[in-house]
Amino acid sequence: MNSQNDRNAYWKANLNLVAFCLFIWFLVSYVFGILLVEPLNTIRIGGYKLGFWFAQQGSIYTFVALIFFYAARMNVIDKKFNVHED
């Protein structure tokens, strides 16, 4: 990355990825786990109410999955902008 435009594009791609991950995490942890807990509790999976599952474990599983997703996507972005590690 030599030019300022390349740096700005790299940073923009990184911020877009972070914003997407934060949106998904917010959706699962706050919206599904708090705001929509009552409607989701009418659905049972494995004997547990779905709203309860999202509040207790779904947001944690989503967070861990987002870590791996972020790392994989950043590797793609790094290679695209030629700043990857060899």
Residue frames relative to the residue before (quaternion, step in Angstrom):
aa qw qx qy qz dx dy dz
M 1.0000 0.0000 0.0000 0.0000 0.00 0.00 0.00
N 0.0657 -0.8385 0.5409 -0.0018 3.49 -0.33 1.24
S 0.7698 0.3754 -0.2057 0.4734 3.55 0.79 -0.93
Q 0.6288 -0.5328 0.4197 0.3803 3.50 -1.29 0.40
N 0.6102 0.5581 -0.3506 0.4396 3.60 1.08 -0.68
D 0.6384 0.5147 -0.3219 0.4732 3.59 1.04 -0.77
R 0.6490 0.5123 -0.3160 0.4653 3.58 0.98 -0.82
N 0.6617 0.5021 -0.3041 0.4665 3.56 0.95 -0.86
A 0.6524 0.5052 -0.3156 0.4686 3.60 0.98 -0.80
Y 0.6307 0.5236 -0.3251 0.4716 3.59 1.02 -0.79
W 0.6762 0.4896 -0.2912 0.4671 3.57 0.88 -0.94
K 0.6387 0.5213 -0.3228 0.4649 3.59 1.02 -0.79
A 0.6426 0.5113 -0.3208 0.4720 3.60 0.97 -0.82
N 0.6443 0.5157 -0.3115 0.4710 3.58 1.01 -0.82
L 0.6795 0.4868 -0.2923 0.4646 3.60 0.87 -0.89
N 0.6261 0.5278 -0.3373 0.4643 3.59 1.04 -0.71
L 0.6485 0.5080 -0.3095 0.4749 3.56 1.00 -0.82
V 0.6526 0.5019 -0.3144 0.4726 3.60 0.92 -0.87
A 0.6514 0.5144 -0.3171 0.4589 3.60 0.93 -0.88
F 0.6396 0.5189 -0.3235 0.4659 3.60 0.97 -0.81
C 0.6722 0.4943 -0.2977 0.4640 3.59 0.88 -0.93
L 0.6614 0.4964 -0.3110 0.4685 3.59 0.95 -0.81
F 0.6224 0.5370 -0.3404 0.4565 3.58 1.04 -0.71
I 0.6579 0.4997 -0.3057 0.4734 3.59 0.91 -0.90
W 0.6614 0.4994 -0.3093 0.4664 3.58 0.91 -0.89
F 0.6371 0.5172 -0.3190 0.4741 3.60 0.98 -0.83
L 0.6469 0.5345 -0.3143 0.4440 3.56 0.91 -0.93
V 0.7199 0.4430 -0.2535 0.4704 3.57 0.81 -0.99
S 0.7566 0.4134 -0.2389 0.4467 3.60 0.75 -0.99
Y 0.7741 0.3476 -0.2020 0.4890 3.61 0.82 -0.87
V 0.7249 0.4331 -0.2603 0.4681 3.57 0.71 -1.05
F 0.7428 0.3847 -0.2342 0.4954 3.61 0.72 -1.01
G 0.7311 0.4611 -0.2430 0.4403 3.58 0.94 -0.87
I 0.7865 0.2737 -0.1505 0.5328 3.61 1.13 -0.50
L 0.7676 0.4002 -0.2239 0.4478 3.58 0.55 -1.13
L 0.7930 0.2791 -0.1408 0.5229 3.59 0.92 -0.85
V 0.2888 0.8027 -0.4892 0.1817 3.57 1.22 0.37
E 0.6714 0.5105 -0.3177 0.4332 3.62 0.88 -0.81
P 0.6836 0.4477 -0.3186 0.4804 3.65 0.80 -0.80
L 0.6636 0.5007 -0.3133 0.4591 3.59 1.03 -0.72
N 0.6019 0.5793 -0.3604 0.4151 3.59 1.12 -0.53
T 0.5649 0.5853 -0.3971 0.4250 3.60 1.21 -0.20
I 0.6618 0.4460 -0.2853 0.5308 3.57 1.29 -0.31
R 0.1216 -0.7918 0.5958 0.0567 3.57 -0.88 0.94
I 0.0270 -0.7646 0.6439 -0.0065 3.52 -1.04 0.90
G 0.8402 0.0158 -0.0516 0.5396 3.55 -0.63 1.10
G 0.6992 -0.4734 0.2701 0.4626 3.58 1.12 0.56
Y 0.6746 0.4624 -0.2894 0.4972 3.58 1.28 -0.15
K 0.5114 -0.6167 0.4989 0.3306 3.53 -1.15 0.63
L 0.5298 -0.6734 0.4181 0.3017 3.57 -0.87 0.97
G 0.6317 0.5306 -0.3366 0.4540 3.61 0.99 -0.74
F 0.6394 0.5114 -0.3116 0.4822 3.56 1.01 -0.83
W 0.6488 0.5256 -0.3208 0.4472 3.58 0.94 -0.88
F 0.6532 0.5003 -0.3213 0.4688 3.60 0.92 -0.86
A 0.6761 0.4991 -0.3012 0.4506 3.59 0.91 -0.86
Q 0.7640 0.3955 -0.2096 0.4646 3.60 0.91 -0.85
Q 0.8480 0.1206 -0.0269 0.5154 3.58 0.79 -0.91
G 0.5858 0.6223 -0.3735 0.3605 3.59 1.04 -0.64
S 0.6715 0.4890 -0.3085 0.4635 3.57 0.95 -0.83
I 0.6340 0.5192 -0.3362 0.4642 3.60 1.06 -0.67
Y 0.6579 0.4957 -0.3094 0.4751 3.60 0.92 -0.89
T 0.6417 0.5192 -0.3217 0.4638 3.56 1.00 -0.80
F 0.6379 0.5312 -0.3256 0.4526 3.58 0.97 -0.84
V 0.6638 0.4902 -0.3042 0.4761 3.60 0.90 -0.88
A 0.6496 0.5029 -0.3177 0.4735 3.60 0.97 -0.83
L 0.6488 0.5209 -0.3203 0.4530 3.59 1.01 -0.75
I 0.5833 0.5625 -0.3754 0.4500 3.60 1.10 -0.57
F 0.6922 0.4562 -0.2788 0.4848 3.58 0.87 -0.94
F 0.6246 0.5325 -0.3325 0.4645 3.59 1.02 -0.75
Y 0.6571 0.5094 -0.3072 0.4630 3.60 0.92 -0.92
A 0.6620 0.5066 -0.3122 0.4557 3.59 0.88 -0.89
A 0.6681 0.4947 -0.3055 0.4644 3.59 0.92 -0.86
R 0.6808 0.4765 -0.2925 0.4731 3.60 0.90 -0.88
M 0.6390 0.5115 -0.3420 0.4616 3.61 0.99 -0.68
N 0.5948 0.5436 -0.3689 0.4633 3.60 1.09 -0.58
V 0.6461 0.5056 -0.3151 0.4770 3.59 1.01 -0.81
I 0.6653 0.4939 -0.3015 0.4718 3.59 0.92 -0.90
D 0.6367 0.5299 -0.3286 0.4536 3.60 0.97 -0.82
K 0.6714 0.4835 -0.3014 0.4739 3.58 0.95 -0.83
K 0.6207 0.5531 -0.3384 0.4409 3.57 1.04 -0.78
F 0.7675 0.3301 -0.1729 0.5216 3.58 0.99 -0.84
N 0.4465 -0.7393 0.4129 0.2891 3.55 1.33 0.31
V 0.5095 0.6031 -0.4588 0.4077 3.57 0.84 1.01
H 0.3719 0.7508 -0.4708 0.2762 3.57 1.25 0.39
E 0.4835 -0.6331 0.5200 0.3082 3.52 -1.31 0.40
D 0.4044 -0.7214 0.5094 0.2380 3.56 -1.02 0.73
